[in-house]
């Protein structure tokens, strides 16, 4: 998940989920990769607990960090 533009002190990107797929030439493959809540949380040392950082994150898909071929917004909101 891409966290650029975020006011919190954390990496620009983090691995939030992954899947391995195999497809023969000309075939397609599909994967569902759940993104856990923890991907949008940081450790709050003062509270001694994880804290959700709401906002819109960019989920990026690719074979590697250097070969990203798809990006889409993932809105994260607190529940009321």
C-alpha positions, 0 to 999 in steps of 0.5 A: 500500500502506498502511504505517500502524502501521509503525515505519519512516520512510516514507510512509503510502501509496505507489503500488505498481501500477496499471492502466487499464481501460475498460468500457461501462455495465453491463459489468465489467472485470478487472485483475491488478496485480502488487505488486513486492517493492520495495513492501515494501522501504526503502533501508538507507543503512548497508548500502547495499542495499534491506531487506525490511520483513515484515508485513501491508500493506493493498492498497487499490483505487480510482479515486484516493486519495480514492475507495478502494473495496476494501482487502485484507491482503497478508502479506509474509514473508521467505523462509527 
